[in-house]
């Protein structure tokens, strides 16, 4: 297993982490993802550990805390060998203060996650989204206090825009507080918006990228075929997808699938494995979150590493998935200095 630095920090993480949103199945939305319970979770985690994947991602809202609880039980006895990432900010109760990035909610959420995970510290603590109602200074001061207390090792964010992240980094630098070392973001061959602003920011500010939904909620698994109905066992069909339908046309989508078929045949790998490996060639990507409902799916996803696409294969996938950026990025491409690094713009 390859390990990479997580952003500008000293923490090394495997290039794959295991996402546990499939643990619990606490409501109809999460049942569509999966309903893995403790015994099966232990088997999946042991498979990961044997493969060198010791990084596990969850969130307090996944099945209303059940995912954290199951992960904590499944890691019993091997917690010291694992890295845990969890998140706060989204609603987890009916109270007016039961969501957001206020000091009140972050401290409360962190303490509750620690209990559910049955651990004394969280290795990487994410904000699940940006809270525009809470001053950034309050949020970052609270997170810094959690780091200073030893309850959190590193902080990260998720689903921020460029200005959200840059403002936060600036505030942390101004006061000497802990900085976000990583940004957990949606990125895939079907949606490369991340490259327009967040990737250049990550390069400049040394913020690592942890990719969620790298297979675009299953659209890049090979199940979806031109002129064929969506398979009924797919997460999209069951209403459990956190990713909206891609903004690209069906023709472009299936053109991407066609090229993935070509590259899969050339490499002897699956469409999903090629899609994941393409992401590992992208700037700032430190880690990709993979999910699995069963051991077969997990073993298949783990096989996406240990080899690399050729430069020609990467270029072929780049070309077929290329879309015109939104303004001002299409205009910036005309500037000669930017043309020297077209992969960033």
CORQUI-V999412 format. One record per residue. RES is the residue in three letters. PSI is psi in whole degrees, 0 to 359 (NA if undefined). Layout:
BEGIN
res->RES psi->PSI
res->RES psi->PSI
END
This chain:
BEGIN
res->UNK psi->133
res->UNK psi->141
res->UNK psi->144
res->UNK psi->155
res->UNK psi->139
res->UNK psi->98
res->UNK psi->220
res->UNK psi->12
res->UNK psi->175
res->UNK psi->1
res->UNK psi->127
res->UNK psi->133
res->UNK psi->153
res->UNK psi->154
res->UNK psi->344
res->UNK psi->141
res->UNK psi->160
res->UNK psi->120
res->UNK psi->132
res->UNK psi->27
res->UNK psi->343
res->UNK psi->354
res->UNK psi->129
res->UNK psi->301
res->UNK psi->47
res->UNK psi->340
res->UNK psi->181
res->UNK psi->322
res->UNK psi->310
res->UNK psi->336
res->UNK psi->328
res->UNK psi->335
res->UNK psi->318
res->UNK psi->168
res->UNK psi->45
res->UNK psi->131
res->UNK psi->183
res->UNK psi->313
res->UNK psi->313
res->UNK psi->324
res->UNK psi->319
res->UNK psi->319
res->UNK psi->316
res->UNK psi->318
res->UNK psi->321
res->UNK psi->322
res->UNK psi->316
res->UNK psi->311
res->UNK psi->320
res->UNK psi->330
res->UNK psi->0
res->UNK psi->7
res->UNK psi->100
res->UNK psi->17
res->UNK psi->123
res->UNK psi->129
res->UNK psi->134
res->UNK psi->190
res->UNK psi->153
res->UNK psi->334
res->UNK psi->350
res->UNK psi->113
res->UNK psi->40
res->UNK psi->43
res->UNK psi->346
res->UNK psi->325
res->UNK psi->315
res->UNK psi->317
res->UNK psi->314
res->UNK psi->318
res->UNK psi->316
res->UNK psi->317
res->UNK psi->322
res->UNK psi->335
res->UNK psi->3
res->UNK psi->127
res->UNK psi->343
res->UNK psi->16
res->UNK psi->324
res->UNK psi->346
res->UNK psi->357
res->UNK psi->157
res->UNK psi->133
res->UNK psi->132
res->UNK psi->129
res->UNK psi->177
res->UNK psi->159
res->UNK psi->175
res->UNK psi->315
res->UNK psi->156
res->UNK psi->134
res->UNK psi->46
res->UNK psi->173
res->UNK psi->355
res->UNK psi->155
res->UNK psi->341
res->UNK psi->15
res->UNK psi->24
res->UNK psi->170
res->UNK psi->182
res->UNK psi->32
res->UNK psi->160
res->UNK psi->318
res->UNK psi->308
res->UNK psi->323
res->UNK psi->316
res->UNK psi->315
res->UNK psi->314
res->UNK psi->319
res->UNK psi->314
res->UNK psi->322
res->UNK psi->321
res->UNK psi->320
res->UNK psi->319
res->UNK psi->315
res->UNK psi->322
res->UNK psi->350
res->UNK psi->52
res->UNK psi->161
res->UNK psi->345
res->UNK psi->156
res->UNK psi->130
res->UNK psi->315
res->UNK psi->116
res->UNK psi->118
res->UNK psi->147
res->UNK psi->127
res->UNK psi->339
res->UNK psi->172
res->UNK psi->130
res->UNK psi->105
res->UNK psi->352
res->UNK psi->344
res->UNK psi->133
res->UNK psi->137
res->UNK psi->324
res->UNK psi->320
res->UNK psi->315
res->UNK psi->310
res->UNK psi->328
res->UNK psi->318
res->UNK psi->317
res->UNK psi->320
res->UNK psi->321
res->UNK psi->323
res->UNK psi->323
res->UNK psi->313
res->UNK psi->330
res->UNK psi->347
res->UNK psi->359
res->UNK psi->336
res->UNK psi->137
res->UNK psi->312
res->UNK psi->154
res->UNK psi->151
res->UNK psi->171
res->UNK psi->174
res->UNK psi->139
res->UNK psi->31
res->UNK psi->154
res->UNK psi->173
res->UNK psi->317
res->UNK psi->329
res->UNK psi->311
res->UNK psi->316
res->UNK psi->320
res->UNK psi->318
res->UNK psi->316
res->UNK psi->322
res->UNK psi->317
res->UNK psi->316
res->UNK psi->318
res->UNK psi->321
res->UNK psi->320
res->UNK psi->359
res->UNK psi->29
res->UNK psi->167
res->UNK psi->140
res->UNK psi->157
res->UNK psi->122
res->UNK psi->344
res->UNK psi->157
res->UNK psi->117
res->UNK psi->118
res->UNK psi->154
res->UNK psi->130
res->UNK psi->132
res->UNK psi->173
res->UNK psi->337
res->UNK psi->347
res->UNK psi->105
res->UNK psi->23
res->UNK psi->328
res->UNK psi->330
res->UNK psi->340
res->UNK psi->320
res->UNK psi->317
res->UNK psi->326
res->UNK psi->312
res->UNK psi->323
res->UNK psi->316
res->UNK psi->321
res->UNK psi->312
res->UNK psi->321
res->UNK psi->5
res->UNK psi->47
res->UNK psi->120
res->UNK psi->156
res->UNK psi->129
res->UNK psi->118
res->UNK psi->126
res->UNK psi->152
res->UNK psi->54
res->UNK psi->342
res->UNK psi->20
res->UNK psi->53
res->UNK psi->37
res->UNK psi->355
res->UNK psi->342
res->UNK psi->31
res->UNK psi->349
res->UNK psi->357
res->UNK psi->332
res->UNK psi->124
res->UNK psi->149
res->UNK psi->132
res->UNK psi->24
res->UNK psi->147
res->UNK psi->156
res->UNK psi->129
res->UNK psi->138
res->UNK psi->344
res->UNK psi->1
res->UNK psi->149
res->UNK psi->322
res->UNK psi->317
res->UNK psi->330
res->UNK psi->1
res->UNK psi->19
res->UNK psi->20
res->UNK psi->130
res->UNK psi->355
res->UNK psi->123
res->UNK psi->164
res->UNK psi->142
res->UNK psi->150
res->UNK psi->348
res->UNK psi->158
res->UNK psi->163
res->UNK psi->323
res->UNK psi->315
res->UNK psi->318
res->UNK psi->309
res->UNK psi->335
res->UNK psi->321
res->UNK psi->316
res->UNK psi->319
res->UNK psi->316
res->UNK psi->323
res->UNK psi->321
res->UNK psi->316
res->UNK psi->312
res->UNK psi->322
res->UNK psi->320
res->UNK psi->320
res->UNK psi->323
res->UNK psi->343
res->UNK psi->20
res->UNK psi->173
res->UNK psi->166
res->UNK psi->317
res->UNK psi->317
res->UNK psi->322
res->UNK psi->317
res->UNK psi->318
res->UNK psi->318
res->UNK psi->326
res->UNK psi->317
res->UNK psi->324
res->UNK psi->349
res->UNK psi->356
res->UNK psi->146
res->UNK psi->146
res->UNK psi->346
res->UNK psi->114
res->UNK psi->330
res->UNK psi->146
res->UNK psi->130
res->UNK psi->121
res->UNK psi->149
res->UNK psi->165
res->UNK psi->138
res->UNK psi->342
res->UNK psi->174
res->UNK psi->325
res->UNK psi->313
res->UNK psi->319
res->UNK psi->314
res->UNK psi->322
res->UNK psi->318
res->UNK psi->324
res->UNK psi->335
res->UNK psi->7
res->UNK psi->356
res->UNK psi->170
res->UNK psi->5
res->UNK psi->167
res->UNK psi->143
res->UNK psi->152
res->UNK psi->165
res->UNK psi->319
res->UNK psi->320
res->UNK psi->321
res->UNK psi->316
res->UNK psi->322
res->UNK psi->318
res->UNK psi->323
res->UNK psi->314
res->UNK psi->316
res->UNK psi->336
res->UNK psi->1
res->UNK psi->134
res->UNK psi->158
res->UNK psi->125
res->UNK psi->161
res->UNK psi->163
res->UNK psi->140
res->UNK psi->11
res->UNK psi->327
res->UNK psi->327
res->UNK psi->322
res->UNK psi->334
res->UNK psi->341
res->UNK psi->347
res->UNK psi->128
res->UNK psi->321
res->UNK psi->325
res->UNK psi->330
res->UNK psi->342
res->UNK psi->341
res->UNK psi->65
res->UNK psi->339
res->UNK psi->347
res->UNK psi->351
res->UNK psi->NA
END
